[in-house]
Amino acid sequence: LAWFLAFFVGFLSLSQEILWVRAVSFLHQGVPQAFSLVLGLFLLGVAAGSAAAKRVCTKNHAPLGVAALVMFLSGVGDILAPWTLATLVHGPFSLLGISVFIFFTAALKSAVFPIAHQLGSEQGKRMGRSLSRVYFMNIMGSTLGPLLTGFVLLDYLSLSAAFQLIGLGGLLVSAVILVSINRKLVVAVFILFLGV
């Protein structure tokens, strides 16, 4: 589960970043500052999400339940991203609103990686090996996400549909976490996906 979480958090996070760069570039007629703005907000979100997750890991607040909730909220945020963009783009504070939205969606996904890190680390002599495997899976996801999203997904889907697909990926990760916590939740998760 730790490897799964590490991989998909990296995959979905970097895919989301590519989509936000594309969206902000379109909104501001391709100005070069679009990339640096999204990257800066994304890194701030990653730092904030990781700091928040550290508290969850140190206080033992059912980290898997928190990870499931966070991925669910992140998935919903991605699904609502096209609507949010359409709503904010005409307002007087459009850039501020979009910036806050980018920050929080990045923070949500990044909060799951420290939990995966804690789940995948073994105490004792195998600690280094176990941590390197978790990081390896995260790097694999972080590499494949932008490649598949930038070179494949955006060739076949609109930006709006790509956001929604990434959001469904977040909901799927949340569902896998819930099922790993309690297998009796399979039916509830299935009904949830039928509703989506």
C-alpha positions as CSV (number, residue, x, y, z in Angstrom):
1,L,0.0,0.0,0.0
2,A,2.9,2.4,0.8
3,W,4.4,1.8,-2.7
4,F,0.9,2.3,-4.3
5,L,0.3,5.5,-2.5
6,A,3.8,6.9,-3.2
7,F,3.5,6.1,-6.9
8,F,0.0,7.5,-7.4
9,V,0.6,10.6,-5.3
10,G,3.6,11.5,-7.5
11,F,1.7,10.6,-10.7
12,L,-1.4,12.6,-9.9
13,S,0.4,15.6,-8.4
14,L,2.7,16.1,-11.3
15,S,-0.1,15.5,-13.8
16,Q,-2.1,18.1,-12.0
17,E,0.7,20.5,-12.2
18,I,1.0,20.1,-15.9
19,L,-2.8,20.8,-16.3
20,W,-2.6,23.9,-14.1
21,V,0.4,25.2,-16.1
22,R,-1.7,24.7,-19.3
23,A,-4.8,26.4,-17.8
24,V,-2.9,29.4,-16.4
25,S,-1.0,29.8,-19.7
26,F,-4.3,29.8,-21.6
27,L,-5.9,32.3,-19.3
28,H,-3.0,34.7,-19.5
29,Q,-2.2,34.4,-23.3
30,G,0.9,32.2,-22.8
31,V,3.0,34.6,-20.7
32,P,6.2,33.0,-19.5
33,Q,5.4,33.8,-15.9
34,A,2.6,31.3,-15.9
35,F,4.9,28.4,-15.4
36,S,6.8,30.0,-12.6
37,L,3.6,31.1,-10.8
38,V,2.2,27.6,-10.9
39,L,5.5,26.0,-9.9
40,G,5.9,28.4,-7.0
41,L,2.3,27.8,-5.7
42,F,2.7,24.1,-6.2
43,L,5.9,23.9,-4.2
44,L,4.4,26.1,-1.4
45,G,1.4,23.7,-1.4
46,V,3.7,20.7,-1.2
47,A,5.5,22.2,1.8
48,A,2.3,23.0,3.6
49,G,0.7,19.6,3.0
50,S,3.8,17.8,4.1
51,A,4.0,19.9,7.3
52,A,0.4,19.1,8.1
53,A,0.9,15.4,7.4
54,K,3.8,15.4,9.8
55,R,1.5,16.2,12.6
56,V,-0.9,13.4,11.6
57,C,2.0,10.9,11.6
58,T,3.5,12.0,14.9
59,K,0.2,12.1,16.8
60,N,-1.0,8.7,15.3
61,H,-4.4,10.1,14.2
62,A,-5.4,7.0,12.1
63,P,-3.1,8.0,9.2
64,L,-4.8,5.8,6.6
65,G,-8.2,7.3,7.3
66,V,-6.7,10.8,7.0
67,A,-5.0,9.7,3.7
68,A,-8.4,8.4,2.3
69,L,-10.2,11.6,3.2
70,V,-7.4,13.8,1.8
71,M,-7.3,11.9,-1.5
72,F,-11.1,12.1,-1.7
73,L,-11.1,15.9,-1.2
74,S,-8.2,16.2,-3.7
75,G,-10.2,14.2,-6.3
76,V,-13.3,16.3,-5.8
77,G,-11.1,19.4,-6.2
78,D,-9.7,18.2,-9.5
79,I,-13.2,17.3,-10.8
80,L,-14.4,20.8,-9.8
81,A,-11.3,22.6,-11.3
82,P,-12.8,23.3,-14.7
83,W,-16.0,24.8,-13.1
84,T,-13.8,26.8,-10.6
85,L,-11.7,28.2,-13.5
86,A,-14.8,29.2,-15.4
87,T,-16.3,30.9,-12.3
88,L,-13.1,32.7,-11.3
89,V,-11.8,33.8,-14.7
90,H,-14.2,36.7,-15.0
91,G,-14.0,38.0,-11.5
92,P,-11.8,40.9,-10.4
93,F,-9.6,38.6,-8.2
94,S,-9.3,35.8,-10.7
95,L,-5.6,35.3,-10.4
96,L,-5.8,35.3,-6.6
97,G,-8.7,32.8,-6.5
98,I,-6.9,30.5,-8.9
99,S,-3.7,30.8,-7.0
100,V,-5.4,29.8,-3.7
101,F,-7.1,26.8,-5.5
102,I,-3.8,25.6,-6.9
103,F,-2.1,25.9,-3.5
104,F,-4.8,23.9,-1.7
105,T,-5.1,21.1,-4.3
106,A,-1.3,20.7,-4.3
107,A,-1.3,20.6,-0.5
108,L,-3.9,17.9,-0.3
109,K,-2.0,15.5,-2.5
110,S,1.3,16.2,-0.9
111,A,-0.1,15.4,2.5
112,V,-0.4,11.7,1.5
113,F,3.3,11.2,0.8
114,P,4.5,11.4,4.4
115,I,1.8,8.9,5.4
116,A,3.1,6.5,2.6
117,H,6.6,7.2,3.9
118,Q,5.6,6.2,7.4
119,L,3.7,3.1,6.3
120,G,6.6,1.9,4.1
121,S,9.5,2.4,6.5
122,E,10.7,-0.6,8.5
123,Q,12.6,0.0,11.7
124,G,16.1,-1.5,12.1
125,K,18.6,-2.5,9.5
126,R,16.1,-2.5,6.7
127,M,15.1,1.1,7.2
128,G,17.3,2.5,4.4
129,R,16.2,-0.1,1.9
130,S,12.5,0.3,2.7
131,L,12.6,4.1,2.4
132,S,14.5,4.0,-0.8
133,R,11.7,1.8,-2.3
134,V,9.0,4.3,-1.3
135,Y,11.0,7.1,-2.8
136,F,11.7,5.1,-5.9
137,M,8.0,4.5,-6.4
138,N,7.3,8.2,-5.9
139,I,9.9,9.2,-8.4
140,M,8.5,6.7,-10.9
141,G,5.0,8.2,-10.5
142,S,6.4,11.8,-10.6
143,T,8.2,11.0,-13.9
144,L,5.4,9.1,-15.6
145,G,2.7,11.6,-14.6
146,P,3.9,14.6,-16.7
147,L,5.0,12.4,-19.6
148,L,1.7,10.6,-20.0
149,T,-0.4,13.7,-19.2
150,G,1.6,16.1,-21.4
151,F,2.4,13.8,-24.4
152,V,-0.6,11.5,-24.4
153,L,-3.6,12.6,-22.3
154,L,-3.8,16.2,-23.6
155,D,-3.6,14.9,-27.2
156,Y,-6.8,13.0,-26.8
157,L,-8.8,14.9,-24.1
158,S,-9.7,18.5,-23.5
159,L,-8.2,20.3,-20.5
160,S,-11.5,20.0,-18.6
161,A,-11.8,16.2,-19.3
162,A,-8.1,15.7,-18.3
163,F,-8.8,17.5,-14.9
164,Q,-11.8,15.2,-14.3
165,L,-9.8,12.1,-15.2
166,I,-7.1,13.1,-12.7
167,G,-9.8,13.7,-10.2
168,L,-11.3,10.3,-10.7
169,G,-7.8,8.9,-10.2
170,G,-7.7,10.6,-6.8
171,L,-11.1,9.1,-5.9
172,L,-9.9,5.7,-6.9
173,V,-6.8,6.0,-4.7
174,S,-9.1,7.0,-1.8
175,A,-11.3,4.0,-2.5
176,V,-8.3,1.6,-2.4
177,I,-7.2,3.1,0.9
178,L,-10.7,2.7,2.4
179,V,-10.9,-0.9,1.2
180,S,-7.5,-1.7,2.7
181,I,-8.7,-0.3,6.1
182,N,-11.9,-2.3,6.0
183,R,-12.9,-4.8,3.3
184,K,-16.6,-4.4,4.2
185,L,-16.4,-0.9,2.7
186,V,-16.2,-2.4,-0.8
187,V,-20.0,-2.0,-1.4
188,A,-20.0,1.6,-0.1
189,V,-17.1,2.5,-2.3
190,F,-18.8,0.8,-5.4
191,I,-22.0,2.8,-4.8
192,L,-19.9,6.0,-4.4
193,F,-18.3,5.4,-7.8
194,L,-21.7,4.7,-9.4
195,G,-22.8,8.1,-8.2
196,V,-19.7,9.8,-9.6
